[in-house]
Amino acid sequence: MPYSSDFSALGLKVGSKKFNDITKKIQLDVQKYLTWKADHANLELDSNQYNLMLKYFGISDVLKVSINKLRESELKELEQEILFQYNISLDKRIIYVKHEIERQLAARKNWTTINRMMTNFDKNTPTLQEIGSVVGLTRERVRQIEKKIFSIKSNAVSGYRLEQVFTIENLRRNIPLLMVSELNNKLLMLFSQAGSKLIIQNSPFILSDSHNDKFHDLKRIAEVLNDAKKINIDTLWNFFDSFRGSRDEAKYKELVVETIKEFYGFKYIVNNTLFKSLSKPNIIYELVHSEFGNNFAINELDIKKLEIQYNQITGDALFSNGISSDKKRLLNNSLLRFSENQPGLLYIGSGEYEDDPSDKIGNNLKKQMVEFVNDSLLSMPSIKIYKVFSKFKNQLKDAGITSPNELYCQGQFKNVGFRQKEM
């Protein structure tokens, strides 16, 4: 065992609590090894494996330094003990942790009942007051006990090194990121209840190495997904692909997309994009836009194809039962309602739609046109669009706008007094 002088470089006073704790830990480690040694074959650790064990078993920097001070024979015994600990399977550790938690809770009156009620994951999880009413304690006392139960679970998970062994197993298989759905339910419950650092809070993601530089990036992505109304699947996958490891790309991509879709409440997948909510006109537009962009006519649409696609996305019928005629008119009415709030989509009459030309006009020309309209309205109640077009015809032509109809873009001159176009 280490001599007192071995701790002098650490600034630890002989007999101090920290000195005694470190000494006791080393003594326990070596003693476990000595009792186990006789029944096991001689196992070897190379230097890389040994350093990996030190890192992932959570051995403190202070303890590492003291380990380095051990004599060669003592260091060898400690290496063997660490290797022994490493060979205790994750499944066995889960059993040990569950038994340890149950043992400690059973030693205190009502703690098992309180734990069972506080880990009720139904929507009707009881309040502190309700738990207190059942076990005959005050609300404040229940809160204190819950805090202590959480500490017991955290200490058990840490003591049996569940996180470290879980990390090593997945790194060996080159699987750096998992989903909740991939994790053993017993282990997931232990991790969740112990506040595991491996689980990105309020997300379905489990990063098997919390020291990974991408840990904080993953937390940020989780926040973005929670707030986003829609997100492109390829953009999403470009981020998660680096977490794929050795798993099959197609299957893992499907798992990632489906997990995110379910967890974050994305309801529809349209044109490789996840949407949280979409109106019927919105879905119709997304389907039409993918094929034609914003330049199309109702007569060009394959209505039968639209009906099939709409049903595949929503599970509903595009048209009510019995509708056999005027489907094009109904589609046009849907797109008209949608175009009122969709930048880039302009209805120009006769069932035809074009791109919003606002980006073609430019701020300088737009300013001149607005000033012209405002000046004109000082002496007349309204101004017709063709007069504005005629005034700036050459400049508009240079911008690629050749028809007065193209100036009827939503929002472009919405509040400057144009007479509204009949639709």
Order of alpha helices (4+ residues) and beta strands (2+ residues): alpha-alpha-alpha-alpha-alpha-alpha-alpha-alpha-alpha-beta-alpha-beta-alpha-beta-alpha-alpha-beta-beta-alpha-beta-alpha-alpha-beta-beta-alpha-alpha-alpha-alpha
